[in-house]
Amino acid sequence: MSDLMCVSFWYWQFLYIDSKFSPTPDENIGDMFENFGTKGMLIVNYAFSMAWG
């Protein structure tokens, strides 16, 4: 992963992987990248409030 962008997530309450699901707090980012990465990227969306459900 040569183009890895590091961002502090401390103030976001809700994270979604590729706008499909919310990972558990103990989920490993490397595992998510291997399983859900697309074209060398892991798409992580964030929200300040729950997006659905």
N, CA, C and O atoms as a Maestro MAE file, in Angstrom:
{
 s_m_m2io_version
 :::
 2.0.0
}

f_m_ct {
 s_m_title
 :::
 protein
 m_atom[212] {
  # First column is atom index #
  i_m_mmod_type
  r_m_x_coord
  r_m_y_coord
  r_m_z_coord
  i_m_residue_number
  s_m_chain_name
  s_m_pdb_residue_name
  s_m_pdb_atom_name
  i_m_atomic_number
  :::
  1 25 0.847 -1.182 0.000 1 A "MET " " N  " 7
  2 3 0.000 0.000 0.000 1 A "MET " " CA " 6
  3 2 0.884 1.234 0.000 1 A "MET " " C  " 6
  4 15 1.254 1.727 1.065 1 A "MET " " O  " 8
  5 25 1.215 1.722 -1.133 2 A "SER " " N  " 7
  6 3 2.117 2.858 -1.215 2 A "SER " " CA " 6
  7 2 1.404 4.177 -0.955 2 A "SER " " C  " 6
  8 15 2.030 5.121 -0.473 2 A "SER " " O  " 8
  9 25 0.120 4.269 -1.260 3 A "ASP " " N  " 7
  10 3 -0.620 5.522 -1.087 3 A "ASP " " CA " 6
  11 2 -1.578 5.423 0.098 3 A "ASP " " C  " 6
  12 15 -2.790 5.555 -0.066 3 A "ASP " " O  " 8
  13 25 -1.037 5.192 1.276 4 A "LEU " " N  " 7
  14 3 -1.848 5.060 2.473 4 A "LEU " " CA " 6
  15 2 -2.012 6.417 3.131 4 A "LEU " " C  " 6
  16 15 -1.027 7.075 3.467 4 A "LEU " " O  " 8
  17 25 -3.249 6.834 3.313 5 A "MET " " N  " 7
  18 3 -3.524 8.117 3.950 5 A "MET " " CA " 6
  19 2 -3.968 7.855 5.386 5 A "MET " " C  " 6
  20 15 -4.949 7.146 5.611 5 A "MET " " O  " 8
  21 25 -3.267 8.409 6.339 6 A "CYS " " N  " 7
  22 3 -3.598 8.231 7.745 6 A "CYS " " CA " 6
  23 2 -4.445 9.411 8.219 6 A "CYS " " C  " 6
  24 15 -4.076 10.569 8.023 6 A "CYS " " O  " 8
  25 25 -5.567 9.111 8.835 7 A "VAL " " N  " 7
  26 3 -6.484 10.134 9.317 7 A "VAL " " CA " 6
  27 2 -6.873 9.782 10.740 7 A "VAL " " C  " 6
  28 15 -7.070 8.610 11.058 7 A "VAL " " O  " 8
  29 25 -6.984 10.771 11.589 8 A "SER " " N  " 7
  30 3 -7.423 10.554 12.959 8 A "SER " " CA " 6
  31 2 -8.944 10.443 12.987 8 A "SER " " C  " 6
  32 15 -9.649 11.338 12.520 8 A "SER " " O  " 8
  33 25 -9.440 9.345 13.533 9 A "PHE " " N  " 7
  34 3 -10.883 9.093 13.563 9 A "PHE " " CA " 6
  35 2 -11.498 9.376 14.937 9 A "PHE " " C  " 6
  36 15 -12.650 9.010 15.165 9 A "PHE " " O  " 8
  37 25 -10.790 9.998 15.832 10 A "TRP " " N  " 7
  38 3 -11.258 10.113 17.212 10 A "TRP " " CA " 6
  39 2 -12.563 10.874 17.355 10 A "TRP " " C  " 6
  40 15 -13.290 10.620 18.316 10 A "TRP " " O  " 8
  41 25 -12.898 11.772 16.478 11 A "TYR " " N  " 7
  42 3 -14.108 12.566 16.648 11 A "TYR " " CA " 6
  43 2 -15.277 12.070 15.802 11 A "TYR " " C  " 6
  44 15 -16.376 12.615 15.901 11 A "TYR " " O  " 8
  45 25 -15.066 11.053 14.976 12 A "TRP " " N  " 7
  46 3 -16.174 10.482 14.209 12 A "TRP " " CA " 6
  47 2 -16.749 9.321 14.991 12 A "TRP " " C  " 6
  48 15 -16.008 8.478 15.495 12 A "TRP " " O  " 8
  49 25 -18.060 9.274 15.093 13 A "GLN " " N  " 7
  50 3 -18.686 8.215 15.868 13 A "GLN " " CA " 6
  51 2 -19.059 7.007 15.023 13 A "GLN " " C  " 6
  52 15 -19.136 5.896 15.548 13 A "GLN " " O  " 8
  53 25 -19.293 7.194 13.729 14 A "PHE " " N  " 7
  54 3 -19.778 6.106 12.889 14 A "PHE " " CA " 6
  55 2 -18.896 5.959 11.648 14 A "PHE " " C  " 6
  56 15 -18.713 6.911 10.889 14 A "PHE " " O  " 8
  57 25 -18.357 4.767 11.455 15 A "LEU " " N  " 7
  58 3 -17.547 4.459 10.277 15 A "LEU " " CA " 6
  59 2 -18.242 3.369 9.481 15 A "LEU " " C  " 6
  60 15 -18.844 2.457 10.048 15 A "LEU " " O  " 8
  61 25 -18.153 3.471 8.171 16 A "TYR " " N  " 7
  62 3 -18.763 2.489 7.283 16 A "TYR " " CA " 6
  63 2 -17.738 2.087 6.232 16 A "TYR " " C  " 6
  64 15 -17.048 2.940 5.676 16 A "TYR " " O  " 8
  65 25 -17.640 0.803 5.963 17 A "ILE " " N  " 7
  66 3 -16.730 0.300 4.954 17 A "ILE " " CA " 6
  67 2 -17.483 0.229 3.632 17 A "ILE " " C  " 6
  68 15 -18.448 -0.522 3.491 17 A "ILE " " O  " 8
  69 25 -17.030 1.019 2.669 18 A "ASP " " N  " 7
  70 3 -17.616 1.076 1.327 18 A "ASP " " CA " 6
  71 2 -19.128 1.330 1.377 18 A "ASP " " C  " 6
  72 15 -19.866 0.832 0.526 18 A "ASP " " O  " 8
  73 25 -19.588 2.092 2.358 19 A "SER " " N  " 7
  74 3 -21.004 2.433 2.551 19 A "SER " " CA " 6
  75 2 -21.887 1.201 2.679 19 A "SER " " C  " 6
  76 15 -23.075 1.255 2.364 19 A "SER " " O  " 8
  77 25 -21.315 0.088 3.140 20 A "LYS " " N  " 7
  78 3 -22.089 -1.150 3.225 20 A "LYS " " CA " 6
  79 2 -22.298 -1.648 4.646 20 A "LYS " " C  " 6
  80 15 -23.383 -2.132 4.971 20 A "LYS " " O  " 8
  81 25 -21.294 -1.541 5.495 21 A "PHE " " N  " 7
  82 3 -21.437 -2.031 6.862 21 A "PHE " " CA " 6
  83 2 -20.519 -1.257 7.790 21 A "PHE " " C  " 6
  84 15 -19.563 -0.612 7.360 21 A "PHE " " O  " 8
  85 25 -20.832 -1.339 9.057 22 A "SER " " N  " 7
  86 3 -20.034 -0.683 10.086 22 A "SER " " CA " 6
  87 2 -19.188 -1.741 10.792 22 A "SER " " C  " 6
  88 15 -19.742 -2.684 11.358 22 A "SER " " O  " 8
  89 25 -17.868 -1.610 10.773 23 A "PRO " " N  " 7
  90 3 -17.020 -2.605 11.425 23 A "PRO " " CA " 6
  91 2 -17.090 -2.483 12.951 23 A "PRO " " C  " 6
  92 15 -17.426 -1.429 13.491 23 A "PRO " " O  " 8
  93 25 -16.766 -3.575 13.624 24 A "THR " " N  " 7
  94 3 -16.695 -3.539 15.079 24 A "THR " " CA " 6
  95 2 -15.440 -2.764 15.489 24 A "THR " " C  " 6
  96 15 -14.484 -2.686 14.718 24 A "THR " " O  " 8
  97 25 -15.435 -2.195 16.687 25 A "PRO " " N  " 7
  98 3 -14.275 -1.395 17.122 25 A "PRO " " CA " 6
  99 2 -12.960 -2.174 17.166 25 A "PRO " " C  " 6
  100 15 -11.891 -1.577 17.039 25 A "PRO " " O  " 8
  101 25 -13.018 -3.491 17.343 26 A "ASP " " N  " 7
  102 3 -11.782 -4.273 17.420 26 A "ASP " " CA " 6
  103 2 -11.376 -4.892 16.085 26 A "ASP " " C  " 6
  104 15 -10.458 -5.710 16.038 26 A "ASP " " O  " 8
  105 25 -12.044 -4.514 15.011 27 A "GLU " " N  " 7
  106 3 -11.720 -5.035 13.676 27 A "GLU " " CA " 6
  107 2 -10.348 -4.539 13.223 27 A "GLU " " C  " 6
  108 15 -10.011 -3.372 13.421 27 A "GLU " " O  " 8
  109 25 -9.571 -5.411 12.624 28 A "ASN " " N  " 7
  110 3 -8.230 -5.092 12.158 28 A "ASN " " CA " 6
  111 2 -8.316 -4.439 10.783 28 A "ASN " " C  " 6
  112 15 -8.932 -5.002 9.877 28 A "ASN " " O  " 8
  113 25 -7.713 -3.267 10.607 29 A "ILE " " N  " 7
  114 3 -7.783 -2.527 9.342 29 A "ILE " " CA " 6
  115 2 -7.109 -3.309 8.212 29 A "ILE " " C  " 6
  116 15 -7.552 -3.233 7.066 29 A "ILE " " O  " 8
  117 25 -6.063 -4.045 8.514 30 A "GLY " " N  " 7
  118 3 -5.394 -4.855 7.494 30 A "GLY " " CA " 6
  119 2 -6.291 -5.969 6.980 30 A "GLY " " C  " 6
  120 15 -6.319 -6.244 5.780 30 A "GLY " " O  " 8
  121 25 -7.025 -6.611 7.886 31 A "ASP " " N  " 7
  122 3 -7.961 -7.659 7.476 31 A "ASP " " CA " 6
  123 2 -9.082 -7.081 6.616 31 A "ASP " " C  " 6
  124 15 -9.478 -7.681 5.617 31 A "ASP " " O  " 8
  125 25 -9.588 -5.918 7.006 32 A "MET " " N  " 7
  126 3 -10.642 -5.295 6.206 32 A "MET " " CA " 6
  127 2 -10.122 -4.926 4.820 32 A "MET " " C  " 6
  128 15 -10.835 -5.078 3.829 32 A "MET " " O  " 8
  129 25 -8.886 -4.443 4.748 33 A "PHE " " N  " 7
  130 3 -8.293 -4.106 3.454 33 A "PHE " " CA " 6
  131 2 -8.186 -5.346 2.565 33 A "PHE " " C  " 6
  132 15 -8.528 -5.299 1.383 33 A "PHE " " O  " 8
  133 25 -7.710 -6.455 3.139 34 A "GLU " " N  " 7
  134 3 -7.571 -7.687 2.364 34 A "GLU " " CA " 6
  135 2 -8.917 -8.214 1.884 34 A "GLU " " C  " 6
  136 15 -9.022 -8.699 0.757 34 A "GLU " " O  " 8
  137 25 -9.947 -8.128 2.719 35 A "ASN " " N  " 7
  138 3 -11.245 -8.702 2.384 35 A "ASN " " CA " 6
  139 2 -12.157 -7.769 1.592 35 A "ASN " " C  " 6
  140 15 -12.960 -8.239 0.785 35 A "ASN " " O  " 8
  141 25 -12.050 -6.464 1.804 36 A "PHE " " N  " 7
  142 3 -12.994 -5.526 1.204 36 A "PHE " " CA " 6
  143 2 -12.336 -4.432 0.378 36 A "PHE " " C  " 6
  144 15 -13.016 -3.535 -0.121 36 A "PHE " " O  " 8
  145 25 -11.021 -4.497 0.230 37 A "GLY " " N  " 7
  146 3 -10.313 -3.507 -0.573 37 A "GLY " " CA " 6
  147 2 -10.662 -3.638 -2.049 37 A "GLY " " C  " 6
  148 15 -10.892 -4.741 -2.544 37 A "GLY " " O  " 8
  149 25 -10.699 -2.507 -2.749 38 A "THR " " N  " 7
  150 3 -11.014 -2.476 -4.174 38 A "THR " " CA " 6
  151 2 -9.960 -1.645 -4.888 38 A "THR " " C  " 6
  152 15 -9.732 -0.487 -4.537 38 A "THR " " O  " 8
  153 25 -9.321 -2.232 -5.888 39 A "LYS " " N  " 7
  154 3 -8.313 -1.532 -6.680 39 A "LYS " " CA " 6
  155 2 -7.216 -0.912 -5.811 39 A "LYS " " C  " 6
  156 15 -6.768 0.205 -6.070 39 A "LYS " " O  " 8
  157 25 -6.791 -1.643 -4.783 40 A "GLY " " N  " 7
  158 3 -5.723 -1.175 -3.921 40 A "GLY " " CA " 6
  159 2 -6.136 -0.153 -2.880 40 A "GLY " " C  " 6
  160 15 -5.277 0.462 -2.247 40 A "GLY " " O  " 8
  161 25 -7.446 0.044 -2.687 41 A "MET " " N  " 7
  162 3 -7.931 1.024 -1.704 41 A "MET " " CA " 6
  163 2 -9.008 0.397 -0.823 41 A "MET " " C  " 6
  164 15 -9.764 -0.467 -1.267 41 A "MET " " O  " 8
  165 25 -9.065 0.833 0.403 42 A "LEU " " N  " 7
  166 3 -10.165 0.497 1.299 42 A "LEU " " CA " 6
  167 2 -10.986 1.765 1.467 42 A "LEU " " C  " 6
  168 15 -10.500 2.763 1.999 42 A "LEU " " O  " 8
  169 25 -12.213 1.723 1.020 43 A "ILE " " N  " 7
  170 3 -13.072 2.905 1.073 43 A "ILE " " CA " 6
  171 2 -13.755 2.942 2.437 43 A "ILE " " C  " 6
  172 15 -14.526 2.047 2.784 43 A "ILE " " O  " 8
  173 25 -13.459 3.989 3.203 44 A "VAL " " N  " 7
  174 3 -14.033 4.176 4.532 44 A "VAL " " CA " 6
  175 2 -14.826 5.476 4.519 44 A "VAL " " C  " 6
  176 15 -14.282 6.550 4.263 44 A "VAL " " O  " 8
  177 25 -16.133 5.358 4.801 45 A "ASN " " N  " 7
  178 3 -16.993 6.529 4.908 45 A "ASN " " CA " 6
  179 2 -17.234 6.793 6.378 45 A "ASN " " C  " 6
  180 15 -17.183 5.870 7.191 45 A "ASN " " O  " 8
  181 25 -17.493 8.029 6.728 46 A "TYR " " N  " 7
  182 3 -17.720 8.373 8.124 46 A "TYR " " CA " 6
  183 2 -18.939 9.278 8.251 46 A "TYR " " C  " 6
  184 15 -19.363 9.917 7.287 46 A "TYR " " O  " 8
  185 25 -19.494 9.320 9.461 47 A "ALA " " N  " 7
  186 3 -20.653 10.171 9.722 47 A "ALA " " CA " 6
  187 2 -20.636 10.597 11.186 47 A "ALA " " C  " 6
  188 15 -20.092 9.898 12.040 47 A "ALA " " O  " 8
  189 25 -21.230 11.733 11.460 48 A "PHE " " N  " 7
  190 3 -21.346 12.198 12.837 48 A "PHE " " CA " 6
  191 2 -22.607 11.670 13.491 48 A "PHE " " C  " 6
  192 15 -22.740 11.720 14.714 48 A "PHE " " O  " 8
  193 25 -23.548 11.158 12.679 49 A "SER " " N  " 7
  194 3 -24.754 10.508 13.191 49 A "SER " " CA " 6
  195 2 -24.985 9.236 12.401 49 A "SER " " C  " 6
  196 15 -24.411 9.064 11.326 49 A "SER " " O  " 8
  197 25 -25.824 8.335 12.919 50 A "MET " " N  " 7
  198 3 -26.068 7.061 12.269 50 A "MET " " CA " 6
  199 2 -26.681 7.288 10.892 50 A "MET " " C  " 6
  200 15 -27.641 8.045 10.752 50 A "MET " " O  " 8
  201 25 -26.125 6.632 9.878 51 A "ALA " " N  " 7
  202 3 -26.570 6.856 8.505 51 A "ALA " " CA " 6
  203 2 -27.848 6.091 8.177 51 A "ALA " " C  " 6
  204 15 -28.651 6.556 7.369 51 A "ALA " " O  " 8
  205 25 -28.044 4.949 8.779 52 A "TRP " " N  " 7
  206 3 -29.253 4.164 8.553 52 A "TRP " " CA " 6
  207 2 -29.449 3.227 9.724 52 A "TRP " " C  " 6
  208 15 -28.552 3.038 10.546 52 A "TRP " " O  " 8
  209 25 -30.653 2.633 9.792 53 A "GLY " " N  " 7
  210 3 -30.956 1.621 10.798 53 A "GLY " " CA " 6
  211 2 -31.247 2.177 12.105 53 A "GLY " " C  " 6
  212 15 -31.519 1.432 13.046 53 A "GLY " " O  " 8
  :::
 }
 m_bond[211] {
  # First column is bond index #
  i_m_from
  i_m_to
  i_m_order
  :::
  1 1 2 1
  2 2 3 1
  3 3 4 2
  4 3 5 1
  5 5 6 1
  6 6 7 1
  7 7 8 2
  8 7 9 1
  9 9 10 1
  10 10 11 1
  11 11 12 2
  12 11 13 1
  13 13 14 1
  14 14 15 1
  15 15 16 2
  16 15 17 1
  17 17 18 1
  18 18 19 1
  19 19 20 2
  20 19 21 1
  21 21 22 1
  22 22 23 1
  23 23 24 2
  24 23 25 1
  25 25 26 1
  26 26 27 1
  27 27 28 2
  28 27 29 1
  29 29 30 1
  30 30 31 1
  31 31 32 2
  32 31 33 1
  33 33 34 1
  34 34 35 1
  35 35 36 2
  36 35 37 1
  37 37 38 1
  38 38 39 1
  39 39 40 2
  40 39 41 1
  41 41 42 1
  42 42 43 1
  43 43 44 2
  44 43 45 1
  45 45 46 1
  46 46 47 1
  47 47 48 2
  48 47 49 1
  49 49 50 1
  50 50 51 1
  51 51 52 2
  52 51 53 1
  53 53 54 1
  54 54 55 1
  55 55 56 2
  56 55 57 1
  57 57 58 1
  58 58 59 1
  59 59 60 2
  60 59 61 1
  61 61 62 1
  62 62 63 1
  63 63 64 2
  64 63 65 1
  65 65 66 1
  66 66 67 1
  67 67 68 2
  68 67 69 1
  69 69 70 1
  70 70 71 1
  71 71 72 2
  72 71 73 1
  73 73 74 1
  74 74 75 1
  75 75 76 2
  76 75 77 1
  77 77 78 1
  78 78 79 1
  79 79 80 2
  80 79 81 1
  81 81 82 1
  82 82 83 1
  83 83 84 2
  84 83 85 1
  85 85 86 1
  86 86 87 1
  87 87 88 2
  88 87 89 1
  89 89 90 1
  90 90 91 1
  91 91 92 2
  92 91 93 1
  93 93 94 1
  94 94 95 1
  95 95 96 2
  96 95 97 1
  97 97 98 1
  98 98 99 1
  99 99 100 2
  100 99 101 1
  101 101 102 1
  102 102 103 1
  103 103 104 2
  104 103 105 1
  105 105 106 1
  106 106 107 1
  107 107 108 2
  108 107 109 1
  109 109 110 1
  110 110 111 1
  111 111 112 2
  112 111 113 1
  113 113 114 1
  114 114 115 1
  115 115 116 2
  116 115 117 1
  117 117 118 1
  118 118 119 1
  119 119 120 2
  120 119 121 1
  121 121 122 1
  122 122 123 1
  123 123 124 2
  124 123 125 1
  125 125 126 1
  126 126 127 1
  127 127 128 2
  128 127 129 1
  129 129 130 1
  130 130 131 1
  131 131 132 2
  132 131 133 1
  133 133 134 1
  134 134 135 1
  135 135 136 2
  136 135 137 1
  137 137 138 1
  138 138 139 1
  139 139 140 2
  140 139 141 1
  141 141 142 1
  142 142 143 1
  143 143 144 2
  144 143 145 1
  145 145 146 1
  146 146 147 1
  147 147 148 2
  148 147 149 1
  149 149 150 1
  150 150 151 1
  151 151 152 2
  152 151 153 1
  153 153 154 1
  154 154 155 1
  155 155 156 2
  156 155 157 1
  157 157 158 1
  158 158 159 1
  159 159 160 2
  160 159 161 1
  161 161 162 1
  162 162 163 1
  163 163 164 2
  164 163 165 1
  165 165 166 1
  166 166 167 1
  167 167 168 2
  168 167 169 1
  169 169 170 1
  170 170 171 1
  171 171 172 2
  172 171 173 1
  173 173 174 1
  174 174 175 1
  175 175 176 2
  176 175 177 1
  177 177 178 1
  178 178 179 1
  179 179 180 2
  180 179 181 1
  181 181 182 1
  182 182 183 1
  183 183 184 2
  184 183 185 1
  185 185 186 1
  186 186 187 1
  187 187 188 2
  188 187 189 1
  189 189 190 1
  190 190 191 1
  191 191 192 2
  192 191 193 1
  193 193 194 1
  194 194 195 1
  195 195 196 2
  196 195 197 1
  197 197 198 1
  198 198 199 1
  199 199 200 2
  200 199 201 1
  201 201 202 1
  202 202 203 1
  203 203 204 2
  204 203 205 1
  205 205 206 1
  206 206 207 1
  207 207 208 2
  208 207 209 1
  209 209 210 1
  210 210 211 1
  211 211 212 2
  :::
 }
}
